Amino acid sequence: MAFCSKCGTKLEIGDRFCPDCGEAVTRKRQSEVSTLADSQSTEQSTEDAVRRGMTNAKFNEEMSNVLGYEVSFIAISIGLLTKSWWWGGGTFLALMILTWIPSTGKILCVILGIAWGVIGYYAGNYFFSADAGWGIGIILGLCGIGANLAGRQHLEDIGN
């Protein structure tokens, strides 16, 4: 922080004269003021980046829970349909392994998101109209893909 050498008043960036006594601010003082402002803005941008990173990590962690619920739901459904917990458990294990592998995990996230879109389409079509079904299906599908990919990103983050 820079101050007037004559009266001690705080100087702002770009001040050429002291606002109180009118003393001319030397180039050295001007560069001190701008250096201070640059360091403060760098600290602020670093804090903002850390805050955004923490918020994004928390969101991705929450979305990984959604991905886990989807995998669990599919495994339980297959177990109930086949009346075999071996099939349900095997499905769960297979889907979890596929989720952890980067290339297959992303494909699985897109497939699960499309499934949400199909569910949205049929629900909208049943309760409202065909046009509503398409709109709800597209929105739910895109949200599902985004949520699943965010959850998959969390798995990559904790795996590295």
LUMFI-324476 format. One line per field, with one value per atom (N, C-alpha, C, O): x, y, z; atom name. Coordinates in steps of 0.1 Angstrom, whole numbers, padded with zeros to 4 digits. Layout:
BEGIN
x	c(X|...)
y	c(Y|...)
z	c(Z|...)
at	c(CA|...)
REM end
This chain:
BEGIN
x	c(0008|0000|0009|0019|0006|0014|0007|-0006|0015|0010|0018|0029|0012|0018|0031|0030|0042|0054|0053|0062|0044|0043|0034|0037|0021|0011|0006|-0001|0010|0007|-0007|-0011|-0014|-0027|-0025|-0015|-0035|-0034|-0036|-0045|-0028|-0028|-0035|-0033|-0043|-0049|-0041|-0032|-0044|-0037|-0040|-0052|-0030|-0031|-0031|-0031|-0031|-0030|-0017|-0006|-0018|-0006|-0003|0009|-0013|-0012|-0019|-0029|-0014|-0021|-0035|-0035|-0045|-0059|-0060|-0069|-0052|-0053|-0044|-0049|-0031|-0022|-0017|-0012|-0020|-0016|-0002|0003|0006|0020|0020|0012|0029|0031|0036|0045|0030|0034|0044|0043|0056|0067|0064|0055|0072|0070|0072|0066|0082|0084|0072|0069|0065|0053|0042|0035|0041|0031|0033|0024|0046|0049|0047|0043|0049|0046|0031|0027|0023|0008|0004|-0004|0009|0004|0010|0003|0022|0027|0018|0015|0014|0005|-0008|-0013|-0014|-0027|-0025|-0034|-0015|-0013|-0012|-0018|-0005|-0003|-0017|-0020|-0024|-0038|-0047|-0054|-0047|-0055|-0051|-0060|-0038|-0033|-0038|-0042|-0037|-0042|-0057|-0061|-0064|-0079|-0082|-0091|-0075|-0078|-0074|-0081|-0064|-0060|-0071|-0074|-0075|-0086|-0099|-0105|-0102|-0114|-0112|-0122|-0100|-0098|-0099|-0105|-0094|-0094|-0109|-0113|-0116|-0130|-0138|-0147|-0136|-0143|-0139|-0148|-0127|-0122|-0129|-0133|-0129|-0136|-0151|-0156|-0157|-0172|-0174|-0183|-0165|-0167|-0164|-0171|-0154|-0151|-0162|-0166|-0169|-0180|-0192|-0198|-0194|-0205|-0202|-0211|-0190|-0186|-0188|-0192|-0185|-0186|-0201|-0205|-0209|-0224|-0229|-0238|-0224|-0229|-0224|-0230|-0212|-0208|-0217|-0218|-0224|-0234|-0246|-0251|-0250|-0261|-0257|-0265|-0245|-0240|-0240|-0244|-0236|-0237|-0251|-0253|-0260|-0274|-0280|-0287|-0276|-0281|-0275|-0283|-0263|-0257|-0263|-0266|-0266|-0272|-0286|-0291|-0294|-0307|-0308|-0316|-0299|-0298|-0295|-0301|-0285|-0281|-0292|-0295|-0299|-0311|-0322|-0328|-0325|-0335|-0332|-0341|-0320|-0316|-0317|-0321|-0312|-0313|-0328|-0331|-0337|-0351|-0357|-0365|-0354|-0359|-0355|-0363|-0342|-0337|-0339|-0337|-0344|-0346|-0333|-0333|-0322|-0309|-0300|-0297|-0296|-0287|-0273|-0265|-0270|-0257|-0257|-0247|-0268|-0269|-0269|-0262|-0276|-0276|-0262|-0257|-0256|-0242|-0232|-0223|-0233|-0224|-0226|-0216|-0238|-0241|-0235|-0229|-0237|-0232|-0217|-0211|-0210|-0196|-0191|-0181|-0198|-0194|-0195|-0187|-0207|-0209|-0199|-0195|-0196|-0186|-0173|-0166|-0169|-0156|-0156|-0146|-0167|-0168|-0168|-0163|-0174|-0174|-0160|-0157|-0152|-0138|-0129|-0119|-0131|-0122|-0126|-0138|-0116|-0120|-0128|-0138|-0124|-0132|-0145|-0155|-0146|-0160|-0168|-0181|-0162|-0170|-0177|-0189|-0170|-0177|-0188|-0199|-0186|-0197|-0209|-0220|-0206|-0217|-0224|-0236|-0217|-0224|-0233|-0244|-0229|-0238|-0250|-0261|-0248|-0259|-0269|-0281|-0264|-0273|-0280|-0292|-0274|-0280|-0291|-0302|-0288|-0299|-0310|-0322|-0308|-0319|-0327|-0340|-0321|-0329|-0338|-0349|-0332|-0340|-0352|-0363|-0350|-0361|-0372|-0384|-0368|-0377|-0385|-0397|-0378|-0384|-0394|-0405|-0390|-0399|-0412|-0423|-0411|-0423|-0432|-0444|-0425|-0433|-0440|-0452|-0433|-0439|-0450|-0461|-0448|-0458|-0471|-0482|-0468|-0480|-0488|-0500|-0481|-0488|-0492|-0502|-0485|-0488|-0492|-0503|-0481|-0483|-0471|-0460|-0471|-0459|-0448|-0437|-0452|-0443|-0436|-0424|-0444|-0438|-0429|-0419|-0433|-0424|-0410|-0400|-0410|-0397|-0389|-0377|-0396|-0389|-0384|-0372|-0392|-0387|-0376|-0367|-0378|-0368|-0355|-0344|-0354|-0342|-0335|-0323|-0343|-0337|-0332|-0321|-0340|-0336|-0324|-0315|-0323|-0312|-0299|-0289|-0300|-0288|-0283|-0271|-0293|-0290|-0284|-0274|-0289|-0284|-0270|-0261|-0267|-0254|-0244|-0233|-0248|-0239|-0237|-0225|-0247|-0245|-0237|-0228|-0239|-0231|-0216|-0207|-0214|-0200|-0193|-0181|-0200|-0195|-0191|-0181|-0200|-0197|-0185|-0177|-0184|-0172|-0160|-0149|-0160|-0149|-0144|-0132|-0153|-0149|-0141|-0131|-0145|-0138|-0124|-0114|-0122|-0109|-0101|-0089|-0107|-0100|-0095|-0083|-0102|-0098|-0088|-0081|-0089|-0080|-0066|-0057|-0064|-0051|-0043|-0032)
y	c(-0012|0000|0012|0013|0022|0034|0046|0047|0055|0066|0079|0077|0090|0103|0105|0103|0109|0111|0124|0126|0133|0146|0145|0149|0140|0140|0127|0126|0116|0102|0097|0086|0104|0099|0087|0086|0078|0066|0070|0077|0064|0067|0055|0043|0058|0048|0046|0054|0035|0032|0043|0047|0048|0058|0072|0082|0074|0088|0094|0089|0106|0114|0124|0129|0128|0138|0133|0126|0137|0133|0140|0152|0132|0139|0149|0157|0148|0158|0170|0181|0168|0179|0184|0194|0175|0179|0176|0179|0169|0166|0156|0147|0158|0150|0136|0135|0126|0112|0108|0110|0103|0100|0087|0079|0084|0072|0060|0049|0061|0050|0046|0035|0056|0054|0048|0039|0053|0047|0033|0025|0029|0015|0006|-0005|0012|0004|0002|-0009|0012|0010|0000|-0009|0000|-0010|-0024|-0033|-0025|-0038|-0044|-0056|-0036|-0041|-0045|-0056|-0037|-0041|-0054|-0062|-0056|-0068|-0080|-0091|-0079|-0090|-0093|-0105|-0083|-0085|-0092|-0101|-0088|-0094|-0109|-0117|-0111|-0125|-0134|-0145|-0129|-0136|-0139|-0150|-0129|-0130|-0140|-0149|-0140|-0150|-0164|-0173|-0165|-0178|-0184|-0195|-0175|-0179|-0183|-0193|-0175|-0178|-0192|-0200|-0194|-0207|-0219|-0229|-0217|-0228|-0230|-0241|-0219|-0220|-0227|-0236|-0224|-0230|-0245|-0253|-0248|-0262|-0270|-0282|-0265|-0272|-0274|-0285|-0264|-0265|-0276|-0284|-0276|-0285|-0299|-0309|-0301|-0314|-0319|-0331|-0311|-0315|-0319|-0329|-0311|-0315|-0328|-0337|-0330|-0343|-0355|-0366|-0353|-0363|-0367|-0378|-0357|-0359|-0366|-0375|-0363|-0370|-0384|-0393|-0387|-0401|-0409|-0421|-0403|-0411|-0414|-0425|-0405|-0408|-0419|-0428|-0419|-0430|-0443|-0453|-0443|-0455|-0460|-0472|-0451|-0455|-0461|-0471|-0455|-0461|-0475|-0484|-0477|-0490|-0500|-0511|-0496|-0504|-0508|-0519|-0498|-0500|-0511|-0520|-0509|-0519|-0533|-0543|-0534|-0547|-0553|-0565|-0546|-0551|-0555|-0566|-0547|-0551|-0564|-0572|-0565|-0577|-0589|-0600|-0587|-0598|-0602|-0614|-0592|-0596|-0602|-0612|-0597|-0603|-0617|-0625|-0620|-0633|-0642|-0654|-0636|-0643|-0650|-0661|-0643|-0649|-0637|-0628|-0638|-0628|-0629|-0620|-0641|-0642|-0633|-0626|-0633|-0624|-0609|-0601|-0606|-0592|-0588|-0577|-0596|-0593|-0592|-0584|-0602|-0601|-0589|-0583|-0585|-0573|-0561|-0552|-0560|-0549|-0548|-0538|-0560|-0560|-0556|-0548|-0561|-0558|-0543|-0537|-0538|-0523|-0515|-0504|-0518|-0510|-0511|-0501|-0522|-0524|-0515|-0508|-0516|-0509|-0494|-0486|-0490|-0475|-0470|-0459|-0478|-0474|-0473|-0465|-0481|-0480|-0468|-0466|-0459|-0446|-0446|-0440|-0454|-0454|-0460|-0455|-0472|-0478|-0470|-0471|-0464|-0456|-0445|-0442|-0438|-0427|-0431|-0425|-0443|-0448|-0452|-0450|-0459|-0463|-0451|-0451|-0440|-0427|-0422|-0418|-0422|-0418|-0427|-0422|-0440|-0449|-0447|-0447|-0445|-0443|-0430|-0429|-0420|-0407|-0408|-0402|-0416|-0418|-0426|-0423|-0435|-0442|-0432|-0434|-0422|-0412|-0404|-0401|-0402|-0395|-0403|-0398|-0416|-0425|-0425|-0424|-0426|-0426|-0412|-0412|-0401|-0388|-0387|-0381|-0393|-0393|-0400|-0394|-0412|-0420|-0414|-0414|-0408|-0402|-0389|-0387|-0381|-0369|-0372|-0365|-0382|-0387|-0392|-0390|-0400|-0405|-0395|-0395|-0386|-0376|-0363|-0357|-0360|-0347|-0350|-0352|-0349|-0351|-0356|-0356|-0359|-0363|-0353|-0355|-0340|-0329|-0327|-0325|-0328|-0327|-0339|-0337|-0351|-0362|-0360|-0363|-0354|-0352|-0341|-0343|-0331|-0320|-0325|-0323|-0332|-0338|-0348|-0349|-0356|-0367|-0361|-0366|-0351|-0344|-0338|-0339|-0330|-0324|-0334|-0333|-0344|-0354|-0362|-0365|-0365|-0372|-0364|-0369|-0351|-0343|-0341|-0341|-0339|-0338|-0351|-0351|-0362|-0375|-0377|-0382|-0374|-0376|-0367|-0371|-0354|-0345|-0349|-0349|-0354|-0358|-0370|-0372|-0380|-0392|-0389|-0395|-0381|-0377|-0370|-0372|-0362|-0355|-0365|-0364|-0375|-0386|-0394|-0398|-0396|-0404|-0396|-0401|-0382|-0374|-0375|-0375|-0376|-0378|-0391|-0391|-0401|-0414|-0412|-0418|-0404|-0401|-0393|-0395|-0383|-0375|-0383|-0380|-0392|-0399|-0410|-0416|-0414|-0425|-0421|-0429|-0408|-0403|-0398|-0394)
z	c(0000|0000|0000|0007|-0008|-0009|-0002|-0002|0004|0011|0006|0001|0007|0004|0012|0025|0006|0014|0022|0031|0018|0026|0037|0048|0035|0045|0050|0060|0043|0048|0043|0048|0034|0029|0020|0013|0022|0013|-0001|-0004|-0010|-0024|-0032|-0028|-0042|-0050|-0063|-0066|-0070|-0082|-0092|-0094|-0099|-0109|-0103|-0111|-0090|-0085|-0089|-0087|-0094|-0098|-0088|-0086|-0080|-0070|-0057|-0058|-0046|-0033|-0033|-0035|-0030|-0029|-0018|-0019|-0008|0003|0002|0002|0000|0000|-0014|-0015|-0024|-0038|-0041|-0052|-0033|-0035|-0047|-0048|-0056|-0068|-0064|-0055|-0070|-0067|-0076|-0088|-0071|-0080|-0087|-0083|-0098|-0105|-0097|-0098|-0087|-0078|-0070|-0069|-0065|-0057|-0066|-0062|-0079|-0088|-0090|-0091|-0092|-0095|-0082|-0084|-0070|-0058|-0057|-0053|-0060|-0060|-0069|-0066|-0082|-0092|-0088|-0091|-0083|-0079|-0068|-0068|-0059|-0048|-0053|-0049|-0062|-0068|-0076|-0075|-0084|-0091|-0082|-0085|-0071|-0061|-0055|-0052|-0052|-0045|-0055|-0051|-0068|-0078|-0080|-0083|-0080|-0082|-0070|-0072|-0058|-0046|-0047|-0045|-0052|-0053|-0064|-0061|-0075|-0086|-0081|-0085|-0074|-0068|-0059|-0059|-0050|-0041|-0048|-0045|-0059|-0066|-0073|-0074|-0079|-0086|-0076|-0079|-0064|-0054|-0050|-0049|-0048|-0044|-0055|-0052|-0068|-0079|-0079|-0082|-0077|-0078|-0067|-0069|-0055|-0044|-0046|-0043|-0051|-0054|-0065|-0064|-0075|-0086|-0081|-0085|-0072|-0067|-0058|-0059|-0050|-0042|-0051|-0048|-0062|-0071|-0077|-0078|-0082|-0088|-0079|-0083|-0066|-0056|-0054|-0053|-0054|-0052|-0065|-0063|-0076|-0088|-0089|-0096|-0083|-0083|-0074|-0077|-0064|-0057|-0066|-0065|-0074|-0084|-0093|-0095|-0098|-0107|-0099|-0105|-0087|-0079|-0076|-0077|-0074|-0073|-0086|-0085|-0097|-0110|-0112|-0116|-0109|-0111|-0101|-0105|-0089|-0079|-0083|-0082|-0088|-0093|-0104|-0104|-0114|-0125|-0120|-0124|-0111|-0106|-0098|-0099|-0089|-0082|-0091|-0089|-0101|-0111|-0118|-0120|-0122|-0129|-0120|-0124|-0107|-0097|-0095|-0094|-0094|-0092|-0105|-0104|-0116|-0129|-0131|-0136|-0128|-0130|-0118|-0119|-0107|-0095|-0090|-0084|-0093|-0089|-0084|-0092|-0072|-0067|-0073|-0072|-0079|-0086|-0098|-0100|-0105|-0117|-0112|-0118|-0101|-0096|-0092|-0095|-0084|-0079|-0090|-0090|-0100|-0111|-0119|-0124|-0121|-0129|-0121|-0128|-0108|-0101|-0102|-0105|-0100|-0101|-0115|-0116|-0125|-0139|-0142|-0148|-0138|-0141|-0133|-0138|-0121|-0113|-0120|-0120|-0124|-0131|-0144|-0147|-0152|-0164|-0161|-0169|-0150|-0146|-0143|-0146|-0137|-0133|-0145|-0145|-0155|-0167|-0175|-0179|-0178|-0184|-0196|-0197|-0206|-0219|-0218|-0223|-0211|-0210|-0200|-0201|-0190|-0180|-0187|-0183|-0196|-0203|-0212|-0212|-0218|-0227|-0218|-0222|-0207|-0198|-0193|-0191|-0190|-0185|-0196|-0193|-0208|-0219|-0221|-0222|-0220|-0221|-0210|-0212|-0198|-0186|-0188|-0184|-0193|-0196|-0206|-0205|-0217|-0227|-0221|-0224|-0212|-0205|-0197|-0197|-0191|-0184|-0194|-0191|-0206|-0216|-0221|-0223|-0222|-0227|-0216|-0219|-0203|-0192|-0192|-0191|-0194|-0195|-0207|-0205|-0218|-0230|-0227|-0229|-0222|-0219|-0208|-0209|-0198|-0187|-0192|-0189|-0200|-0205|-0215|-0215|-0223|-0233|-0226|-0230|-0215|-0207|-0200|-0201|-0193|-0185|-0192|-0188|-0203|-0210|-0225|-0228|-0233|-0248|-0254|-0247|-0267|-0274|-0274|-0272|-0276|-0277|-0263|-0262|-0252|-0239|-0236|-0230|-0241|-0240|-0246|-0240|-0258|-0264|-0256|-0254|-0252|-0245|-0232|-0229|-0224|-0211|-0213|-0206|-0224|-0227|-0230|-0225|-0238|-0242|-0230|-0228|-0222|-0211|-0200|-0195|-0198|-0188|-0193|-0185|-0206|-0212|-0210|-0206|-0214|-0213|-0198|-0195|-0189|-0175|-0170|-0162|-0174|-0170|-0175|-0167|-0187|-0193|-0185|-0181|-0183|-0176|-0161|-0157|-0154|-0141|-0140|-0131|-0149|-0149|-0152|-0146|-0162|-0165|-0154|-0152|-0147|-0135|-0124|-0118|-0122|-0113|-0117|-0109|-0130|-0135|-0134|-0131|-0135|-0133|-0118|-0116|-0109|-0095|-0093|-0086|-0100|-0099|-0105|-0100|-0116|-0121|-0111|-0110|-0105|-0095|-0084|-0079|-0078|-0066|-0070|-0062|-0083|-0088|-0090|-0091|-0093|-0096|-0084|-0085)
at	c(N|CA|C|O|N|CA|C|O|N|CA|C|O|N|CA|C|O|N|CA|C|O|N|CA|C|O|N|CA|C|O|N|CA|C|O|N|CA|C|O|N|CA|C|O|N|CA|C|O|N|CA|C|O|N|CA|C|O|N|CA|C|O|N|CA|C|O|N|CA|C|O|N|CA|C|O|N|CA|C|O|N|CA|C|O|N|CA|C|O|N|CA|C|O|N|CA|C|O|N|CA|C|O|N|CA|C|O|N|CA|C|O|N|CA|C|O|N|CA|C|O|N|CA|C|O|N|CA|C|O|N|CA|C|O|N|CA|C|O|N|CA|C|O|N|CA|C|O|N|CA|C|O|N|CA|C|O|N|CA|C|O|N|CA|C|O|N|CA|C|O|N|CA|C|O|N|CA|C|O|N|CA|C|O|N|CA|C|O|N|CA|C|O|N|CA|C|O|N|CA|C|O|N|CA|C|O|N|CA|C|O|N|CA|C|O|N|CA|C|O|N|CA|C|O|N|CA|C|O|N|CA|C|O|N|CA|C|O|N|CA|C|O|N|CA|C|O|N|CA|C|O|N|CA|C|O|N|CA|C|O|N|CA|C|O|N|CA|C|O|N|CA|C|O|N|CA|C|O|N|CA|C|O|N|CA|C|O|N|CA|C|O|N|CA|C|O|N|CA|C|O|N|CA|C|O|N|CA|C|O|N|CA|C|O|N|CA|C|O|N|CA|C|O|N|CA|C|O|N|CA|C|O|N|CA|C|O|N|CA|C|O|N|CA|C|O|N|CA|C|O|N|CA|C|O|N|CA|C|O|N|CA|C|O|N|CA|C|O|N|CA|C|O|N|CA|C|O|N|CA|C|O|N|CA|C|O|N|CA|C|O|N|CA|C|O|N|CA|C|O|N|CA|C|O|N|CA|C|O|N|CA|C|O|N|CA|C|O|N|CA|C|O|N|CA|C|O|N|CA|C|O|N|CA|C|O|N|CA|C|O|N|CA|C|O|N|CA|C|O|N|CA|C|O|N|CA|C|O|N|CA|C|O|N|CA|C|O|N|CA|C|O|N|CA|C|O|N|CA|C|O|N|CA|C|O|N|CA|C|O|N|CA|C|O|N|CA|C|O|N|CA|C|O|N|CA|C|O|N|CA|C|O|N|CA|C|O|N|CA|C|O|N|CA|C|O|N|CA|C|O|N|CA|C|O|N|CA|C|O|N|CA|C|O|N|CA|C|O|N|CA|C|O|N|CA|C|O|N|CA|C|O|N|CA|C|O|N|CA|C|O|N|CA|C|O|N|CA|C|O|N|CA|C|O|N|CA|C|O|N|CA|C|O|N|CA|C|O|N|CA|C|O|N|CA|C|O|N|CA|C|O|N|CA|C|O|N|CA|C|O|N|CA|C|O|N|CA|C|O|N|CA|C|O|N|CA|C|O|N|CA|C|O|N|CA|C|O|N|CA|C|O|N|CA|C|O|N|CA|C|O|N|CA|C|O|N|CA|C|O|N|CA|C|O|N|CA|C|O|N|CA|C|O|N|CA|C|O|N|CA|C|O|N|CA|C|O|N|CA|C|O|N|CA|C|O|N|CA|C|O|N|CA|C|O|N|CA|C|O)
REM end
